[in-house]
Amino acid sequence: MTYITRDDASFLIMHGDKEPLVPTAQSKEFQEALVKAGVPSTLVIFPGAGHGGPQFNGPETMVQVSEFFVKTLNE
């Protein structure tokens, strides 16, 4: 977070709220820092998901990822 600058690439952050190693709060803080710096960023939190799992690969998630790339790559 120390080196976030306005010209950083867009972020799509996906985090399970049952992640055992990285607290959800860290992704939320990172998202806030990106937005504050003017970096386009989207945070998706998967209820009940840990570090990976089916929620990260489901059809709705794949649509979100695809839309993120289409939007980002066309900027």
C-alpha positions as CSV (number, residue, x, y, z in Angstrom):
1,M,0.0,0.0,0.0
2,T,3.0,2.3,0.5
3,Y,3.6,2.5,-3.2
4,I,0.1,3.0,-4.6
5,T,0.0,5.7,-7.2
6,R,-2.8,7.1,-9.3
7,D,-1.3,5.5,-12.5
8,D,-1.5,2.0,-11.2
9,A,-3.4,-0.6,-13.1
10,S,-7.0,-1.4,-12.2
11,F,-7.6,-4.0,-9.5
12,L,-10.1,-6.8,-9.1
13,I,-9.7,-8.1,-5.6
14,M,-11.6,-11.3,-4.7
15,H,-11.5,-12.5,-1.1
16,G,-13.2,-15.3,0.9
17,D,-14.5,-14.2,4.2
18,K,-13.3,-17.4,5.8
19,E,-9.8,-17.0,4.5
20,P,-7.5,-18.5,7.2
21,L,-4.3,-16.6,6.5
22,V,-5.2,-13.1,5.2
23,P,-7.9,-11.3,7.1
24,T,-10.7,-9.8,5.0
25,A,-9.9,-6.4,6.6
26,Q,-6.6,-6.3,4.7
27,S,-8.4,-6.5,1.4
28,K,-10.9,-3.8,2.5
29,E,-8.0,-1.5,3.6
30,F,-6.2,-2.1,0.3
31,Q,-9.4,-1.3,-1.6
32,E,-9.9,1.9,0.3
33,A,-6.3,2.9,-0.3
34,L,-6.6,2.3,-4.1
35,V,-9.9,4.2,-4.3
36,K,-8.4,7.1,-2.3
37,A,-5.5,7.3,-4.8
38,G,-7.9,7.3,-7.7
39,V,-7.1,3.7,-8.9
40,P,-10.0,1.9,-10.3
41,S,-10.7,-1.1,-8.0
42,T,-13.4,-3.6,-7.3
43,L,-13.6,-5.7,-4.2
44,V,-15.6,-8.9,-4.2
45,I,-16.0,-10.8,-0.9
46,F,-17.3,-14.4,-1.1
47,P,-19.3,-15.3,2.0
48,G,-18.2,-18.7,3.4
49,A,-15.3,-19.0,1.1
50,G,-11.7,-19.7,2.2
51,H,-8.6,-19.4,0.1
52,G,-10.1,-20.5,-3.2
53,G,-12.9,-22.9,-3.8
54,P,-16.0,-23.2,-6.0
55,Q,-17.1,-19.6,-5.3
56,F,-14.1,-18.3,-7.1
57,N,-14.8,-20.4,-10.2
58,G,-18.5,-20.3,-10.5
59,P,-20.4,-18.9,-13.6
60,E,-21.3,-15.6,-11.9
61,T,-17.7,-15.0,-10.9
62,M,-16.4,-15.8,-14.4
63,V,-18.8,-13.2,-15.7
64,Q,-17.4,-10.6,-13.2
65,V,-13.9,-11.5,-14.2
66,S,-14.7,-11.2,-17.9
67,E,-16.5,-7.9,-17.5
68,F,-13.6,-6.6,-15.5
69,F,-11.1,-7.5,-18.3
70,V,-13.3,-6.1,-21.1
71,K,-13.7,-2.8,-19.2
72,T,-10.1,-2.6,-18.1
73,L,-8.5,-3.5,-21.4
74,N,-10.7,-1.0,-23.3
75,E,-9.7,1.9,-21.1
